[in-house]
Amino acid sequence: MKTLITKSPETCELLDNKSRTTLHLAVEIGNTNVVKIFLKELVVQDLIYEQDKVGNTPLRLAAISGH
């Protein structure tokens, strides 16, 4: 995942049908290793503010998912 983020950060901005990024999905399932990689990489740090279709940011999803 780290290689993907550093070599092709634009792929991390791809959205699913609910307008969620890879970071949204990682926090929702509790994949802390992937979340840590995202938070360390400056090129994708703006994704922490990205809202999905219903307005959830990755931080909110982590909180409501119990992570």
N, C-alpha and C positions, 0 to 999 in steps of 0.2 A: 504494500500500500504506500509506503514511504516513497518508493521509486516512482510510482504513478503520480503521486502528488508533486514531487519535485521536478519530474521530467515533463509532465503534461497536466499542469494545474487546472487547465480549462475543463478537463473531464470531470473534475469535482463539482463543477457548476451545473452539470446536467441535472435535469429534473425528472422525477417520475410523474405519473398521472395525477398525483396529489400535490405537485409542485414542491416535493421534498428533495433535498440534496443528499449526497452520500453521508454528510455529517448528521442530517436529521435521522437517517436510518441507523447509523452507528450508535447514536445516543439512545434511540428508542429501544434497541435490542441490548444495550448495555455493553457494547464493545469498547471498553475503556482504552485498549491499546490503540485502536484507530482514532478515537477522540483525541488522545494525547498527541498523536502525530499531527492531526489537523491543527491543534492549538499551538504547536511548536513552529509550524510552517507559516511564515509571514504572508506568503502569496495567497493563502486561502483563509486567512483569519477573518475576512469580511463575511464569510459564510455563517459566522455565529449570529449575525443579525438578520439573516435571510428568513423570511416568513413563508410558510406553506400556504395552501389555499384557504385554510381556516384561521390563519394568523399565528400559528405556532412557530416559535423560533426553536432551534435545537436545545437551548437551555430550558425552555418551557417543557419540551417533550421529555427531557431527562428528568425534570422534576415530577411530572405527572406519571412517568413510567416507574418512578421509585428508584432512580439511579442518581 
